[in-house]
Amino acid sequence: DGIRDTSVTGVQTCALPIYIRHVTQTGLQNFRRVVLADNASQSGNSAVEYTGIPTWCTKITIVFHDFKLSSNDELKVQLGTSNGIITSGYQSASANQNGNATKSMTAGFAIDFNTSNVAFNGKMVIERCSPTSDLWGSEHNGAWAGLGALRMGGGTWLKPSSESSREVDRIKMSQESGSGTISGGSVSIWCE
């Protein structure tokens, strides 16, 4: 199922096999999709990082299934290059269905959890503004199982000029404070 590096306690790094599906029809370009995680369990990790995002990728989709955090915190999603995860240049916000309980973040794309150990089901889409742009946008939506509480939001990320020669090749998820763990659930991640 992949290569797991557990040399750093509590942090899981995965380099998973790449699956590419090509669809060719008259008038359409070749469609490519790489699966980085397929319903991969995340329980017990303080952070999880996936590498192997291809250079041609302009859209990353994350699907959360019964995803839980161990503390009242926010989920932070960050992108990176071969130099590592980039922690600046983000402008993001997440709010509930009433538009309050808003969480903003500049160190990553935010999903406002604000409740510990409650299952979140939803998705986040991160998309490059154009194939040659260093500007990426995100949007997310979802709900907590059994609570009927919705979360939605979005933001942008401008890759620093010092990284302009490197392509995005990794994604990381962790709690904003870094003090808790992912306490349950799974994610599916694919690139297009």
N, C-alpha and C positions, 0 to 999 in steps of 0.2 A: 503494500500500500504506500510505500514511499520511504524516504530516508528520514529518520528522526534523530535529531541531535539533542541529547539531553545533558550535554556537558555543562550547561549553565542551569543551575537549579531553578525550576519553575518556568523556564522559557523554552518553548518548543519551536524549533525551526524545521520547516519541511520543504524539501525539494522533490516535488512529485512528478511522475511521468507525464509527458505531454501527449495529449490526444488531439489530433487535428482532423476535422471533418470538412471536406471540400464539397460544395454543391455548385454545379455548373448548369445554368440554363441560358437559353438565348436571351441576350440583353441584360443579363445580370453578371456582376463580377463574382469571382470566387469568394465564397464565404468561409471564413476560418474561425474556429473556436478552440481555445485551449482550456481544459479543465484543470484548475490548480487544486481544488478540493471538492470531493464529492460526498456530501453529507458527513464530513469529518468531525468526530467528537472532539470537543475542546476542554472538557472538564479537568480542573486541577491546574491549569496553566495560568501564570501571571500575565503572560503575553504569548501571542502566536504570530509567527512571521512566515509568509509564503514567498518563495523566490521562483523565478522561471517565467516571469511575465515577458512575452516576446516583444521585440522592438517594434513590430507593426501594430501592436495593441493600441486601440483608441477608446475602448470601453471595458470597464471592469464591473461585474455584477456580483454582489455578495447576497446570498439568501441565508437568513437566520432562522433556525428551527429550534424552538424551546430553549433559546439562548439565555443564560443567566449570569449575572455578576454577583459576587459574594458580599458586596457592600453597596450602600447608597452612593453610587458614583456614576460617572458618564463613561460610555464606551468611546475610545479614541481610535480612529482609523487613520493611518499614515502611509504615505507612499515613500519610495526610496529608489536609489540607483545602486550601482556596484560599489559606491562609497559608503553605503549604509542608509538607514532610515533618515529622512529629512524632517526636522521638527519645527520648521518655521515656514512662513508664507501662506498660512491657511487663514481663511475668514469663513467661519461656519457657525450655524445655529441650529438648535433643535427645540421644539416646543410641543405641548400637548394640543388636543383638538380645540381647546378654547383660546389658544394663542398665548397662554400664560405658562408659567413654570419653564420659561425659556432659558436654555443653556447656550452660551456662545463659547467658542474656542478658537485660539490662534495657533495651537501646537498640533492640530489634526482636525479631521472631520468628526464632529460630535454627534452622538446619539444619546439623548437624555434618558437615562434609565431611572435614576432617582428612587428606585425601590430595589432592595436586595432580594435575590433568589426567587424572582418572579419571571416566568418564561416569556421571552419576547419572540414574536414571529413577524418577520417582515423582510424588507430588502433595501439595499443601498446600491445605487448606480453611480459610478464615478466615470466621467467621460472627458476625453481630451477635446478641446474646442475645435481643433483642426489637426490634421496629421503632422504638421510642422510646428504647432504652437506649444509653448511651455505652460500654457494656462489650462487647468483642468477644473471641471465643475462637478458637484455631487448633489444628489437628492436622495432622500430616504423616507420611508413610511412603514408603519407596522403597528402592532397592538400587543398588549400583554394578555396572555391566556387567562380567562376567567375574570379579568378586571374591566374589560371593555374600554380601557384607556388607550387612546391613540397617540402616536408620536410621528411627527413629520418635520422635515427641515432640509437644509442644503447648505451649499457654500462653494467657495472657489479655492484653488491652490495654484500659486505661481511658483514653478520650479526656479530656484535661485540661479542667477547667471553663472555662478561658479560650477554648476552642474550641467550647463547647457550642452556640453559635448557627450553627456551620458544619458541613456534612455532609462525611463522608469522600468525597473525589473523586479520590484518586490512590494509587498503590502504587509502592514503590521496592525494587529488589533490588541488593545490593552485597556485597562481602566485608566482614567485620567490621572488619578492620584498615584497609581502604581502600587497602592498598598494592599489591594485585594486580589482575588483570582477569578478566573472564569469558572463558575461553579456548576455549569451544566449546559447541555444542548450541543448543537452542531452547526456547521456552516458549509455551504457550497459556494465555490468561487469559480467564475470563468471569465475569460478574456476574449474579446472580439476585436 
